[in-house]
Amino acid sequence: MSEIILNDKEHIINTYKRFNVVIKSGHGATFVDENGKEYIDFSSGIGTNIFGVGDKEWVDAVCNQAHILQHASNLYYTEPQVKLAKLLCEKTGMKKVFFANSGAESNECAIKTARKYSYDKYGEGRNEIITLVNSFHGRTIATLSATGQDVFHKYFFPFVGGFVYTPANDIDALKKNINEKTCAIMIETVQGEGGVNALNPEFIKYINDVCKEKDLVFIVDEVQTGNGRCGYLYSYMEYDVQPDIVTTAKAVAGGLPFAAIMFSQKTEKTLGYGDHASTFGGNPICASAAYSVISRIDDNLLNHVKECRKIIENKLLKAEGVKSISGKGLMVGVELDEKIKAADVCNKCIENGLIPLTAKAKIRLLPPLNISFDELNKGLDILIESIKEVLK
Ligand SMILES: *Cc1c(COP(=O)(O)O)cnc(C)c1O
């Protein structure tokens, strides 16, 4: 076994069930392992490297800023985060931005803001946040508490109170869960870790409307769905809705740790001096990377994502062992025949030179958004062949 794998097992806490591959480098939508074997990358590093590996514009944005200034504290003004905040507001119509370093942190910020918004206006006791069954919002204690999956509610007691879980797409159940204690509703438009399940448009619209009617904070967790992944800059833009807070991370800086929390007119004044902070939030190198990424998510790229989706559906729906395709844009869930396990398909794909992901019982695909049709088709052929081999 590789020295790197042995040393990893000996010295790194064993929280990840890693595949037996050491990824050493890459180019575009291809990863290269320590033995020089190439893999088509249908993971983007869990949806982060949306322009693949070694993309020239992204590398230049990062390296140029590294030469100028790597970090300064948030007690001073720095240009990259201001440029990025302005761009995000212009492109979304949101009013203000806070920067953090990860998806979980961005949701922590949203949770804090929702509770303070309600406290400021209505006083104590109105602090419950409704999230969805099967959601995923992060690994900190508060965001684990927000996550509507029992498997995450073990060992680490006590969890944070004040979260209520309601089933996705069930408007009647949601109505029953809203009461005088409710202050916010938080959703992913497509549940990612929960199995790539897109919410019904009517359900999303109802949440938007009820939040307006009852002055609840409508939080959309776009950590995975955002930044072009679903064929829109942010996935909520497909619908006639106006979130009060949008959180995003994963792809926002193209593969560097970064997060943005965007606030509408309703919530832009909620957090004030001392209410929230982060040492690294808005870091100049990450902000420069994010500026370059966000400025390149244009109609061209979004149309490419939609074209790729068509190719994927056309090919996979005809493939042996595939029951259905879920998700939006280049956030793809592949439901397999019950006879086969996603993990077995994954292992076979890796053997055959493709890196996919899983989500619950499904194969999940999150390729770089600029993947070429040629690479996409090659990757799909490997996936189809691998499923066939597992079926045998
Ligand atoms: C990945 C993910 C998170 C957590 O992001 P981290 O950067 O790992 O903290 C939160 N919400 C959603 C929807 C995610 O997909």
The ligand as an ORCA input file, in Angstrom:
! r2SCAN-3c Opt
* xyz 0 1
  C     -21.816     20.714      2.277
  C     -23.007     21.382      2.809
  C     -22.979     22.103      4.028
  C     -21.761     22.129      4.913
  O     -20.687     22.769      4.308
  P     -19.222     22.694      4.969
  O     -18.411     23.613      4.126
  O     -18.786     21.268      4.908
  O     -19.363     23.164      6.371
  C     -24.117     22.769      4.411
  N     -25.233     22.753      3.662
  C     -25.299     22.087      2.497
  C     -26.550     22.130      1.695
  C     -24.195     21.374      2.030
  O     -24.269     20.685      0.888
*
